[in-house]
Amino acid sequence: MPEQKILKGFSRLPRQQKRLLVSALFGDPDAALKKFGSFDHPDAAVSAVLQGISENTLTNYPLPYSVAPNFLINGKVYMLPMVTEESSVVAAASWAAGYWAGKGGFKARVSETKKNGQLHFLFTGNAAKLKAQLPQLEDYIRWHLRPVLANMEKRGGGLSSLALADRTGVIDHYFQMQAGFHTADAMGANFINSCLEEISLAMQAYLEQSPDFRAQDFEPLMAILSNYNEDCLVEVSASCDIRELEGAAPGMEVREFARRFALAVKIAETDVHRATTHNKGIMNGVDAVVLATGNDFRAIEAAAHAYAARSGQYRSLSRVSIHSDRFEFSLLMPMSLGTVGGLTGIHPLAAASLEMLGHPGARQLMMIAASAGLANNFAALRSLTTTGIQTGHMRMHLSNILMQLGAGPDESEQIRQHFADKKVSHQAVADCLKKLRETG
């Protein structure tokens, strides 16, 4: 491999020249160049869109685009688009969706959609006077923001609140202007950030005009949205009479299954190691829908994990209650999604996903994604407390193992039949394939 050098102007090079430079880093540059080209989209218009989404794009990185049927959410049936590389996620979601569809499905609601942003600044002037003038300052800021807010207000959104936070106990002279927003069906990141930057300019202008302050009293540091939106919450639940749980754990008495299931959730409420994996299972479903619809799954992940730790200890996002023979499994989490703007109107499959879902608004999409999260969590806990997670997971992983081992179609079918009632492991499959080839 040739020694790498600092490159200047790389982003301005044509894509093919970028490919040539990168291919030179491989042992077989021609093979690398061919591999990059083999993932180009055949439609030139679509290819141009995909290239334009990110910087220094060499090619595309396909992930499986799958669907999970039979999601009954608030009385309406959905086919959920899911993008994930983990083989068991879609199977688990589909199983749980079908299971709960026969028991009334998922009930979901969005309690609030307020999103947050912060102007972080240092203030060395008279803090008491600044706090006293907050009503006048807020009026000035809202007046200053009128052009930026106009279009969003027409869609039912806008600036909902302003509050001054004194953080001088943490950092000398440190304050925040905390702003709350409603962004209708948009995720709203660009809108919020634009508003916050204008708030900074408005504060600067207000302080310069006031006889009580000096311009140098105010030092803006950062104007940025927060992905932790604790007032943008979605809740979803699935419930049934405890006797209806019979199909969840064949061979296990329903009350015993409910007891073990509830204990599993309780452990995730008290142990950070288990809670982390528990919540990862929730995000398996949530992220797959979020990614399929062109939303920011990193923002959703960050908010979910921050919310899980809001008490000071990281805990389960889902809960179980068993009262009067009623079993209820629920999930409460923050989720800031959009169905207009961003990738939702650019990426062709993101647009297709929203069409598949019936062109939902942001609230509806929040409920759909949360239902996928609860479904995956239910399926995982059911496996963990009955047969164990590896039996189903490795069975779903069998196709990947066969591809890794280079098994042909006939060999793969024979091996699938062989493992229909046996535990799957990489070594067991490799041994079976070796034996099959030796005797074949």
Order of alpha helices (4+ residues) and beta strands (2+ residues): alpha-alpha-alpha-beta-beta-alpha-beta-beta-alpha-alpha-alpha-beta-beta-alpha-beta-beta-alpha-alpha-alpha-beta-beta-alpha-alpha-alpha-alpha-alpha
